[in-house]
């Protein structure tokens, strides 16, 4: 038996709903709570869809999809306290605060509840496993691969990043540079910075096309920069000449895919993320896997993960969005 429970928590209503749900639920069901940053967000609703898919595949699993009404640690703590009172089997949380949730989650683990974090992590002492959507190395490889895939004979590409001090973007660019030998004929001619401001990113993209008239692609590892660069390509009349790619959101990049300014871009797939989180929570709660460095855990159709020294792991390559699937995801996030 599998049911999906949507929980908007106030303490009294939640407790009453819990008692009713517990009475109706079969004894052999496992209850996995998917705790999100806030209810009503398309990205997390898609993750819940993935968790339901995992539950159906596993059998005998109930997914409790819950979270606060706003993105606060206090709201998540209230939600988690209620789940502890319900005696759920596992809690999988995308945290609003790395540290603030730790004492509450430690109490959950002391009660025998499996605790993992996913998407947005919890400090190591407050969970057993953390699932990152991807890794720096996978992201770095993906952003150059997206450009190279459409340049079979090689070509000139430029990078439009956020700020010069943006930690994530700088790491991803370093990881990209580390694998350039795998993409012969691809030349990175410049790296510029739009400071994650739409207008400055637009100007920088325009400047790249003016400075490098043979430019074939602009790689923007930032959701602000990629949208601005795509618009700059459209306005410059260079659709079909300059391909914009990198990391972006389907809702914001749908127009660029439809216009042809972008052939493809990437970001994590929330459906896969929710599916994988539920799979990991089930494996740990059932005793099929252990949360220790080096442990390998199956995540079903997505593959498997191997925990690092911090019991963290990366799910997979960033998911690629293009004309074949943009309509499916543009209304989600």
SULCORZI-V433495 format. One record per residue. RES is the residue in three letters. PHI is phi in whole degrees, 0 to 359 (* if undefined). Layout:
# SULCORZI-V433495
res=RES phi=PHI
res=RES phi=PHI
This chain:
# SULCORZI-V433495
res=UNK phi=*
res=UNK phi=219
res=UNK phi=225
res=UNK phi=250
res=UNK phi=251
res=UNK phi=263
res=UNK phi=238
res=UNK phi=253
res=UNK phi=270
res=UNK phi=239
res=UNK phi=302
res=UNK phi=293
res=UNK phi=297
res=UNK phi=298
res=UNK phi=294
res=UNK phi=296
res=UNK phi=298
res=UNK phi=298
res=UNK phi=297
res=UNK phi=294
res=UNK phi=295
res=UNK phi=294
res=UNK phi=294
res=UNK phi=280
res=UNK phi=279
res=UNK phi=294
res=UNK phi=298
res=UNK phi=272
res=UNK phi=288
res=UNK phi=258
res=UNK phi=255
res=UNK phi=247
res=UNK phi=266
res=UNK phi=262
res=UNK phi=262
res=UNK phi=255
res=UNK phi=296
res=UNK phi=196
res=UNK phi=286
res=UNK phi=85
res=UNK phi=251
res=UNK phi=302
res=UNK phi=303
res=UNK phi=283
res=UNK phi=295
res=UNK phi=293
res=UNK phi=298
res=UNK phi=297
res=UNK phi=299
res=UNK phi=295
res=UNK phi=297
res=UNK phi=297
res=UNK phi=300
res=UNK phi=297
res=UNK phi=299
res=UNK phi=295
res=UNK phi=291
res=UNK phi=283
res=UNK phi=79
res=UNK phi=65
res=UNK phi=232
res=UNK phi=252
res=UNK phi=263
res=UNK phi=258
res=UNK phi=269
res=UNK phi=208
res=UNK phi=170
res=UNK phi=283
res=UNK phi=273
res=UNK phi=221
res=UNK phi=275
res=UNK phi=235
res=UNK phi=295
res=UNK phi=300
res=UNK phi=296
res=UNK phi=292
res=UNK phi=298
res=UNK phi=298
res=UNK phi=299
res=UNK phi=294
res=UNK phi=301
res=UNK phi=294
res=UNK phi=294
res=UNK phi=297
res=UNK phi=297
res=UNK phi=287
res=UNK phi=73
res=UNK phi=296
res=UNK phi=277
res=UNK phi=209
res=UNK phi=236
res=UNK phi=240
res=UNK phi=239
res=UNK phi=261
res=UNK phi=279
res=UNK phi=278
res=UNK phi=210
res=UNK phi=299
res=UNK phi=256
res=UNK phi=296
res=UNK phi=279
res=UNK phi=303
res=UNK phi=302
res=UNK phi=292
res=UNK phi=290
res=UNK phi=298
res=UNK phi=296
res=UNK phi=298
res=UNK phi=295
res=UNK phi=296
res=UNK phi=275
res=UNK phi=87
res=UNK phi=272
res=UNK phi=291
res=UNK phi=231
res=UNK phi=231
res=UNK phi=245
res=UNK phi=211
res=UNK phi=68
res=UNK phi=244
res=UNK phi=278
res=UNK phi=251
res=UNK phi=307
res=UNK phi=305
res=UNK phi=287
res=UNK phi=255
res=UNK phi=203
res=UNK phi=264
res=UNK phi=218
res=UNK phi=239
res=UNK phi=253
res=UNK phi=281
res=UNK phi=298
res=UNK phi=205
res=UNK phi=231
res=UNK phi=302
res=UNK phi=295
res=UNK phi=295
res=UNK phi=293
res=UNK phi=301
res=UNK phi=294
res=UNK phi=297
res=UNK phi=293
res=UNK phi=281
res=UNK phi=297
res=UNK phi=301
res=UNK phi=287
res=UNK phi=295
res=UNK phi=301
res=UNK phi=257
res=UNK phi=229
res=UNK phi=298
res=UNK phi=259
res=UNK phi=85
res=UNK phi=165
res=UNK phi=263
res=UNK phi=231
res=UNK phi=228
res=UNK phi=250
res=UNK phi=247
res=UNK phi=258
res=UNK phi=276
res=UNK phi=253
res=UNK phi=294
res=UNK phi=253
res=UNK phi=290
res=UNK phi=302
res=UNK phi=300
res=UNK phi=299
res=UNK phi=296
res=UNK phi=295
res=UNK phi=296
res=UNK phi=293
res=UNK phi=299
res=UNK phi=295
res=UNK phi=298
res=UNK phi=298
res=UNK phi=290
res=UNK phi=248
res=UNK phi=299
res=UNK phi=297
res=UNK phi=281
res=UNK phi=231
res=UNK phi=299
res=UNK phi=90
res=UNK phi=267
res=UNK phi=245
res=UNK phi=271
res=UNK phi=269
res=UNK phi=193
res=UNK phi=231
res=UNK phi=234
res=UNK phi=229
res=UNK phi=259
res=UNK phi=58
res=UNK phi=55
res=UNK phi=248
res=UNK phi=299
res=UNK phi=291
res=UNK phi=291
res=UNK phi=298
res=UNK phi=299
res=UNK phi=295
res=UNK phi=295
res=UNK phi=295
res=UNK phi=299
res=UNK phi=297
res=UNK phi=298
res=UNK phi=292
res=UNK phi=285
res=UNK phi=285
res=UNK phi=232
res=UNK phi=297
res=UNK phi=262
res=UNK phi=300
res=UNK phi=256
res=UNK phi=205
res=UNK phi=243
res=UNK phi=255
res=UNK phi=240
res=UNK phi=277
res=UNK phi=208
res=UNK phi=293
res=UNK phi=285
res=UNK phi=296
res=UNK phi=293
res=UNK phi=292
res=UNK phi=296
res=UNK phi=295
res=UNK phi=298
res=UNK phi=294
res=UNK phi=297
res=UNK phi=295
res=UNK phi=300
res=UNK phi=293
res=UNK phi=277
res=UNK phi=69
res=UNK phi=248
res=UNK phi=297
res=UNK phi=94
res=UNK phi=256
res=UNK phi=242
res=UNK phi=264
res=UNK phi=260
res=UNK phi=214
res=UNK phi=135
res=UNK phi=246
res=UNK phi=205
res=UNK phi=257
res=UNK phi=306
res=UNK phi=297
res=UNK phi=270
res=UNK phi=257
res=UNK phi=302
res=UNK phi=297
res=UNK phi=291
res=UNK phi=294
res=UNK phi=294
res=UNK phi=281
res=UNK phi=91
res=UNK phi=294
res=UNK phi=234
res=UNK phi=279
res=UNK phi=191
res=UNK phi=208
res=UNK phi=220
res=UNK phi=190
res=UNK phi=290
res=UNK phi=265
res=UNK phi=295
res=UNK phi=296
res=UNK phi=297
res=UNK phi=293
res=UNK phi=294
res=UNK phi=300
res=UNK phi=294
res=UNK phi=299
res=UNK phi=294
res=UNK phi=298
res=UNK phi=294
res=UNK phi=301
res=UNK phi=294
res=UNK phi=299
res=UNK phi=287
res=UNK phi=293
res=UNK phi=273
res=UNK phi=84
res=UNK phi=286
res=UNK phi=216
res=UNK phi=240
res=UNK phi=264
res=UNK phi=215
res=UNK phi=307
res=UNK phi=89
res=UNK phi=293
res=UNK phi=255
res=UNK phi=233
res=UNK phi=286
res=UNK phi=238
res=UNK phi=57
res=UNK phi=296
res=UNK phi=281
res=UNK phi=127
res=UNK phi=207
res=UNK phi=236
res=UNK phi=237
res=UNK phi=288
res=UNK phi=273
res=UNK phi=294
res=UNK phi=257
res=UNK phi=53
res=UNK phi=246
res=UNK phi=204
res=UNK phi=261
res=UNK phi=293
res=UNK phi=187
res=UNK phi=305
res=UNK phi=304
res=UNK phi=279
res=UNK phi=266
res=UNK phi=247
res=UNK phi=208
res=UNK phi=297
res=UNK phi=284
res=UNK phi=224
res=UNK phi=298
res=UNK phi=296
res=UNK phi=293
res=UNK phi=253
res=UNK phi=294
res=UNK phi=269
res=UNK phi=269
res=UNK phi=198
